[in-house]
Amino acid sequence: MNISTIWRKFRSQQAFCLAALLAGCLVFIGCSPAQSAAGNSVDPKLKEQVLQVIRENPQAILDSVQAYQQEQQQSLKAAQESFFQEMKTNPKSAIGDSPSTGSASQQIVLLEFSDFQCPFCARAHDTVKQFMAKHQDKVTLAYKHFPLPSHPQALPAAKAAWAAQQQGKFWEYYSALFEGQKKLGEELYGSIAQKLNLKLDKFNTDRNSPAAEAAIQKDVQLAQKLGIGGTPFFVMNGQTFSGALELSEMEKILASVSK
């Protein structure tokens, strides 16, 4: 069996991914979490054939991996360009059901992908708050949830913010979460809801609902589609930037997209 035939069979099962390649050494391969969850399996004979091919043809495998990476990068670039173009021509589509504030014209849209437990996001929040206070007449800010798995309170906080949105108090709840970031937890979620005079029964039902989970997952999927690897991440009329920027830096970006 030649290498191309084996490689095609190997990739068709979608059960293994190459983890590392070292010249002159055996390459280890394993399952991705998604594949393990799906219960996929690999024929032991095929696995041994693949391992043998890797041992005997390290350069060919390296070339295949590089080609696959290039293909993925091209696919990611195409997805980003498509979304950014849609964002310019149809900003309502980019905003979707996400909470938004600022200019009603939506000529300049700022998307914020953030995590309520991320310390850099809290720092960025202060800058965004200043930025929108100065430019709310021409900039529309929309929030996209991107709770990271490494932050245990990020998802519960996102659900609580989504529940507040259902009662028209997202932005107040959003600010309160960042301001109380060190105290994230059930006590804080309820306390903020009470201070904002939310209907507590509805708030608790909404934040624990499948709808909250689905809305947040939709934002996460968009972030993954765009290749976003961390928070905070911003897109302003197709121009991307990340981290806790200074106000002056955000204003330079605004100036560039306003031309």
C-alpha positions in Angstrom: 0.0 0.0 0.0 1.6 3.3 -1.0 1.7 6.4 1.2 -1.0 8.4 -0.5 -3.5 5.5 -0.2 -2.7 5.0 3.5 -2.9 8.7 4.1 -6.3 9.0 2.5 -7.7 6.1 4.5 -6.1 7.6 7.7 -7.7 11.0 7.2 -11.0 9.6 6.2 -11.5 8.0 9.6 -10.9 11.4 11.3 -9.8 9.7 14.4 -6.1 10.7 14.7 -4.2 14.0 14.5 -0.4 14.5 14.3 0.9 16.0 17.5 4.6 16.5 16.7 7.3 15.7 14.2 10.9 15.2 15.3 13.6 14.4 12.7 14.8 10.9 13.2 12.2 10.1 15.9 8.9 8.3 16.0 5.9 10.7 15.8 3.2 10.3 18.3 -0.4 10.5 17.2 -3.6 10.7 19.3 -7.2 11.6 19.3 -8.7 15.0 19.6 -11.2 15.6 22.4 -14.0 16.0 19.9 -13.2 12.7 18.3 -12.9 10.9 21.6 -16.3 12.2 22.6 -17.7 10.9 19.4 -16.4 7.4 20.1 -14.5 7.1 16.9 -12.0 4.2 16.6 -9.1 3.3 14.3 -8.4 -0.1 12.9 -5.2 -1.3 14.7 -3.8 -2.6 11.5 -4.3 0.8 9.8 -2.8 2.5 12.8 0.3 0.3 12.5 0.6 1.0 8.8 0.4 4.7 9.4 3.1 4.5 12.1 5.3 2.5 9.8 4.8 5.1 7.0 5.7 7.9 9.5 8.9 6.0 10.5 9.9 5.5 6.9 8.7 8.7 5.3 9.1 11.5 7.9 9.5 14.2 5.2 6.4 13.1 3.3 4.4 13.3 6.5 5.9 16.7 7.3 4.9 17.9 3.9 1.4 16.6 4.4 1.1 18.3 7.7 2.4 21.6 6.3 -0.1 21.3 3.4 -2.9 20.7 5.8 -1.9 23.7 7.9 -1.8 25.9 4.9 -5.2 24.7 3.9 -6.5 25.5 7.4 -5.0 28.9 7.3 -6.5 29.7 3.9 -9.9 28.5 5.1 -9.6 30.6 8.2 -8.5 33.7 6.2 -11.5 33.2 3.8 -13.9 32.9 6.7 -12.5 36.1 8.3 -12.6 38.1 5.1 -16.2 36.9 4.4 -17.3 37.9 7.9 -15.5 41.3 7.8 -17.1 42.1 4.5 -20.5 41.2 5.8 -19.8 43.3 8.8 -19.3 46.3 6.6 -22.2 45.8 4.2 -24.7 44.3 6.7 -23.7 45.3 10.2 -27.1 44.0 11.6 -26.1 40.5 10.6 -22.8 40.7 12.4 -24.5 42.1 15.6 -27.3 39.5 15.4 -29.1 39.1 18.7 -26.1 40.4 20.7 -26.7 43.3 23.1 -25.6 46.6 21.5 -25.3 50.2 22.6 -24.1 53.5 21.1 -24.9 54.9 17.6 -28.1 53.6 16.0 -26.6 54.2 12.5 -24.3 51.1 12.9 -21.9 52.7 10.3 -19.0 51.8 12.6 -19.4 48.7 14.6 -17.1 47.5 17.4 -17.5 43.8 18.4 -16.1 42.9 21.8 -15.4 39.2 22.4 -14.9 38.9 26.1 -14.8 36.8 29.3 -16.1 38.2 32.6 -13.4 36.3 34.6 -10.5 37.4 32.4 -8.4 40.1 34.2 -7.3 41.6 30.9 -10.9 41.9 29.8 -11.7 43.9 33.0 -8.8 46.3 32.2 -10.1 46.5 28.6 -13.6 47.2 29.9 -12.3 50.4 31.5 -10.9 51.6 28.2 -14.0 50.6 26.2 -16.2 52.5 28.7 -14.1 55.7 28.2 -14.0 55.1 24.4 -17.8 54.7 24.1 -18.4 57.7 26.4 -16.5 59.8 23.8 -17.7 58.2 20.6 -21.2 56.7 21.3 -22.6 59.1 18.7 -20.8 57.3 15.8 -19.7 53.9 17.2 -22.0 50.9 17.9 -20.6 48.5 20.5 -21.9 44.9 20.5 -20.9 42.3 23.0 -20.0 38.7 22.1 -19.7 36.1 24.9 -16.4 34.1 24.8 -16.1 32.4 28.2 -12.8 30.5 28.4 -12.9 26.9 29.8 -10.0 27.8 32.1 -12.2 30.3 34.0 -14.8 28.4 36.0 -17.0 31.4 36.6 -16.9 32.7 33.1 -19.8 30.7 31.8 -22.1 31.2 34.8 -21.4 35.0 34.6 -22.1 35.0 30.9 -25.4 33.3 31.5 -26.3 35.8 34.2 -25.5 38.7 31.9 -27.6 37.1 29.2 -30.5 36.8 31.7 -30.2 40.4 32.5 -30.3 41.2 28.8 -33.8 39.6 28.7 -34.9 42.3 31.1 -33.2 45.2 29.2 -30.3 45.5 31.8 -27.4 43.9 30.0 -25.0 46.8 30.0 -25.6 47.6 33.6 -25.0 44.0 34.6 -22.0 43.8 32.3 -20.3 46.7 34.0 -21.2 45.4 37.5 -19.6 42.0 36.7 -16.3 43.5 35.6 -16.3 45.9 38.6 -16.9 42.9 40.9 -14.8 40.4 39.0 -12.9 39.3 42.1 -16.2 38.2 43.7 -17.7 36.3 40.8 -20.1 33.7 42.1 -23.8 33.0 42.9 -23.9 35.6 45.7 -22.7 38.3 43.4 -25.0 37.3 40.5 -28.1 37.5 42.8 -26.9 40.7 44.4 -26.4 42.5 41.1 -29.8 41.4 39.9 -31.5 42.8 43.1 -29.7 46.1 42.7 -30.9 46.4 39.2 -34.4 45.6 40.2 -34.6 42.5 38.0 -37.5 40.1 38.4 -35.5 37.4 40.3 -37.7 34.4 39.3 -37.4 35.3 35.7 -33.7 36.1 36.0 -32.9 32.7 37.6 -35.1 30.8 35.1 -33.5 32.6 32.1 -29.9 32.1 33.2 -30.4 28.4 33.7 -32.3 27.9 30.5 -31.2 26.1 27.3 -31.7 29.4 25.5 -28.9 31.0 27.5 -26.6 28.1 26.7 -27.5 28.3 23.0 -26.9 32.0 22.7 -23.5 31.9 24.4 -22.5 28.9 22.3 -23.4 30.8 19.1 -21.0 33.5 20.1 -18.3 30.9 20.9 -18.7 29.3 17.6 -18.3 32.6 15.8 -15.1 33.3 17.8 -13.8 29.8 16.8 -14.8 30.4 13.2 -12.7 33.6 13.2 -9.8 31.9 14.8 -9.9 33.9 18.0 -7.7 32.3 20.6 -8.1 34.5 23.6 -9.8 37.5 25.2 -10.3 40.3 25.0 -10.6 40.5 21.2 -12.1 43.3 19.2 -13.2 43.8 15.6 -14.0 47.4 14.4 -15.3 47.5 10.9 -13.1 44.6 9.9 -10.0 45.7 11.7 -9.0 43.4 14.5 -7.1 44.1 17.7 -6.7 42.4 21.1 -5.6 43.0 24.7 -6.1 45.8 27.1 -5.3 48.7 24.8 -5.0 52.3 25.8 -7.7 54.8 24.8 -5.4 56.5 22.4 -4.7 53.3 20.6 -8.4 52.6 20.1 -8.9 56.1 18.8 -6.2 55.6 16.2 -8.0 52.5 15.0 -11.3 54.4 14.9 -9.6 57.1 12.8 -8.3 54.5 10.4 -11.7 52.8 9.8 -13.4 56.2 9.6 -11.5 57.2 6.4 
